């Protein structure tokens, strides 16, 4: 019998492909700019502008991105290259459905903008979760340990009861410093195998079962 009752999931890179990273690199390639530099610029601006914690809007983000990158393109084109790459992993959605049926409390804890809500309108993945904690709506990012403290309080659970899956090492370490068990995700298969080991249940399905 597992001691874990609550599982927290990052979105990009865990539930779905990491569209922000891949999309910004695709923007760079499409406009003749170094893809790595384009990603790092976008990452710097999304945090530096306050967009990721709801202190700036999307137009502010893209205006600053165009100004600093020299890329001339519409908001629609730029955002499309990002949002279209946030595609949920079918095996992860199947596992979420099984975990919820088994009685685990599930929540998204993500450094995301208004895009997370738009992506749910497209793919309808919020239904698997009891709570959605998005930095855009909660005013803090996972760089701030208080975000995790607030999540624990709102879910009424203790750190030792919680698993947290994220593809960012710093985020995993931040959670682990509070006593939460972290899983650094490199892909859906690896993440589900580690969950299976820790929970003592089967989550990986065949292609016919998905």
Secondary structure as a PSIPRED ss2 file (coil, helix, strand):
# PSIPRED VFORMAT (PSIPRED V4.0)

   1 X C   1.000  0.000  0.000
   2 X C   1.000  0.000  0.000
   3 X C   1.000  0.000  0.000
   4 X C   1.000  0.000  0.000
   5 X C   1.000  0.000  0.000
   6 X E   0.000  0.000  1.000
   7 X E   0.000  0.000  1.000
   8 X E   0.000  0.000  1.000
   9 X E   0.000  0.000  1.000
  10 X C   1.000  0.000  0.000
  11 X C   1.000  0.000  0.000
  12 X E   0.000  0.000  1.000
  13 X C   1.000  0.000  0.000
  14 X C   1.000  0.000  0.000
  15 X C   1.000  0.000  0.000
  16 X E   0.000  0.000  1.000
  17 X C   1.000  0.000  0.000
  18 X C   1.000  0.000  0.000
  19 X H   0.000  1.000  0.000
  20 X H   0.000  1.000  0.000
  21 X H   0.000  1.000  0.000
  22 X H   0.000  1.000  0.000
  23 X H   0.000  1.000  0.000
  24 X H   0.000  1.000  0.000
  25 X H   0.000  1.000  0.000
  26 X H   0.000  1.000  0.000
  27 X H   0.000  1.000  0.000
  28 X H   0.000  1.000  0.000
  29 X H   0.000  1.000  0.000
  30 X H   0.000  1.000  0.000
  31 X C   1.000  0.000  0.000
  32 X C   1.000  0.000  0.000
  33 X C   1.000  0.000  0.000
  34 X C   1.000  0.000  0.000
  35 X H   0.000  1.000  0.000
  36 X H   0.000  1.000  0.000
  37 X H   0.000  1.000  0.000
  38 X H   0.000  1.000  0.000
  39 X H   0.000  1.000  0.000
  40 X H   0.000  1.000  0.000
  41 X H   0.000  1.000  0.000
  42 X H   0.000  1.000  0.000
  43 X H   0.000  1.000  0.000
  44 X H   0.000  1.000  0.000
  45 X H   0.000  1.000  0.000
  46 X H   0.000  1.000  0.000
  47 X H   0.000  1.000  0.000
  48 X H   0.000  1.000  0.000
  49 X C   1.000  0.000  0.000
  50 X C   1.000  0.000  0.000
  51 X H   0.000  1.000  0.000
  52 X H   0.000  1.000  0.000
  53 X H   0.000  1.000  0.000
  54 X C   1.000  0.000  0.000
  55 X C   1.000  0.000  0.000
  56 X C   1.000  0.000  0.000
  57 X C   1.000  0.000  0.000
  58 X H   0.000  1.000  0.000
  59 X H   0.000  1.000  0.000
  60 X H   0.000  1.000  0.000
  61 X H   0.000  1.000  0.000
  62 X H   0.000  1.000  0.000
  63 X H   0.000  1.000  0.000
  64 X H   0.000  1.000  0.000
  65 X H   0.000  1.000  0.000
  66 X H   0.000  1.000  0.000
  67 X H   0.000  1.000  0.000
  68 X H   0.000  1.000  0.000
  69 X H   0.000  1.000  0.000
  70 X C   1.000  0.000  0.000
  71 X C   1.000  0.000  0.000
  72 X C   1.000  0.000  0.000
  73 X C   1.000  0.000  0.000
  74 X C   1.000  0.000  0.000
  75 X H   0.000  1.000  0.000
  76 X H   0.000  1.000  0.000
  77 X H   0.000  1.000  0.000
  78 X H   0.000  1.000  0.000
  79 X H   0.000  1.000  0.000
  80 X H   0.000  1.000  0.000
  81 X H   0.000  1.000  0.000
  82 X H   0.000  1.000  0.000
  83 X H   0.000  1.000  0.000
  84 X C   1.000  0.000  0.000
  85 X C   1.000  0.000  0.000
  86 X C   1.000  0.000  0.000
  87 X C   1.000  0.000  0.000
  88 X E   0.000  0.000  1.000
  89 X C   1.000  0.000  0.000
  90 X H   0.000  1.000  0.000
  91 X H   0.000  1.000  0.000
  92 X H   0.000  1.000  0.000
  93 X H   0.000  1.000  0.000
  94 X H   0.000  1.000  0.000
  95 X H   0.000  1.000  0.000
  96 X H   0.000  1.000  0.000
  97 X H   0.000  1.000  0.000
  98 X H   0.000  1.000  0.000
  99 X H   0.000  1.000  0.000
 100 X H   0.000  1.000  0.000
 101 X H   0.000  1.000  0.000
 102 X C   1.000  0.000  0.000
 103 X C   1.000  0.000  0.000
 104 X C   1.000  0.000  0.000
 105 X E   0.000  0.000  1.000
 106 X E   0.000  0.000  1.000
 107 X E   0.000  0.000  1.000
 108 X E   0.000  0.000  1.000
 109 X E   0.000  0.000  1.000
 110 X E   0.000  0.000  1.000
 111 X C   1.000  0.000  0.000
 112 X C   1.000  0.000  0.000
 113 X C   1.000  0.000  0.000
 114 X C   1.000  0.000  0.000
 115 X H   0.000  1.000  0.000
 116 X H   0.000  1.000  0.000
 117 X H   0.000  1.000  0.000
 118 X H   0.000  1.000  0.000
 119 X H   0.000  1.000  0.000
 120 X H   0.000  1.000  0.000
 121 X H   0.000  1.000  0.000
 122 X H   0.000  1.000  0.000
 123 X H   0.000  1.000  0.000
 124 X C   1.000  0.000  0.000
 125 X C   1.000  0.000  0.000
 126 X H   0.000  1.000  0.000
 127 X H   0.000  1.000  0.000
 128 X H   0.000  1.000  0.000
 129 X C   1.000  0.000  0.000
 130 X C   1.000  0.000  0.000
 131 X E   0.000  0.000  1.000
 132 X E   0.000  0.000  1.000
 133 X E   0.000  0.000  1.000
 134 X E   0.000  0.000  1.000
 135 X H   0.000  1.000  0.000
 136 X H   0.000  1.000  0.000
 137 X H   0.000  1.000  0.000
 138 X H   0.000  1.000  0.000
 139 X C   1.000  0.000  0.000
 140 X C   1.000  0.000  0.000
 141 X C   1.000  0.000  0.000
 142 X C   1.000  0.000  0.000
 143 X C   1.000  0.000  0.000
 144 X C   1.000  0.000  0.000
 145 X H   0.000  1.000  0.000
 146 X H   0.000  1.000  0.000
 147 X H   0.000  1.000  0.000
 148 X H   0.000  1.000  0.000
 149 X H   0.000  1.000  0.000
 150 X H   0.000  1.000  0.000
 151 X H   0.000  1.000  0.000
 152 X H   0.000  1.000  0.000
 153 X H   0.000  1.000  0.000
 154 X H   0.000  1.000  0.000
 155 X H   0.000  1.000  0.000
 156 X C   1.000  0.000  0.000
 157 X C   1.000  0.000  0.000
 158 X C   1.000  0.000  0.000
 159 X H   0.000  1.000  0.000
 160 X H   0.000  1.000  0.000
 161 X H   0.000  1.000  0.000
 162 X E   0.000  0.000  1.000
 163 X E   0.000  0.000  1.000
 164 X E   0.000  0.000  1.000
 165 X E   0.000  0.000  1.000
 166 X E   0.000  0.000  1.000
 167 X C   1.000  0.000  0.000
 168 X C   1.000  0.000  0.000
 169 X H   0.000  1.000  0.000
 170 X H   0.000  1.000  0.000
 171 X H   0.000  1.000  0.000
 172 X H   0.000  1.000  0.000
 173 X H   0.000  1.000  0.000
 174 X H   0.000  1.000  0.000
 175 X H   0.000  1.000  0.000
 176 X H   0.000  1.000  0.000
 177 X C   1.000  0.000  0.000
 178 X C   1.000  0.000  0.000
 179 X C   1.000  0.000  0.000
 180 X C   1.000  0.000  0.000
 181 X E   0.000  0.000  1.000
 182 X E   0.000  0.000  1.000
 183 X E   0.000  0.000  1.000
 184 X E   0.000  0.000  1.000
 185 X C   1.000  0.000  0.000
 186 X C   1.000  0.000  0.000
 187 X C   1.000  0.000  0.000
 188 X H   0.000  1.000  0.000
 189 X H   0.000  1.000  0.000
 190 X H   0.000  1.000  0.000
 191 X H   0.000  1.000  0.000
 192 X H   0.000  1.000  0.000
 193 X H   0.000  1.000  0.000
 194 X H   0.000  1.000  0.000
 195 X H   0.000  1.000  0.000
 196 X H   0.000  1.000  0.000
 197 X H   0.000  1.000  0.000
 198 X H   0.000  1.000  0.000
 199 X H   0.000  1.000  0.000
 200 X C   1.000  0.000  0.000
 201 X C   1.000  0.000  0.000
 202 X C   1.000  0.000  0.000
 203 X C   1.000  0.000  0.000
 204 X C   1.000  0.000  0.000
 205 X C   1.000  0.000  0.000
 206 X C   1.000  0.000  0.000
 207 X C   1.000  0.000  0.000
 208 X C   1.000  0.000  0.000
 209 X C   1.000  0.000  0.000
 210 X C   1.000  0.000  0.000
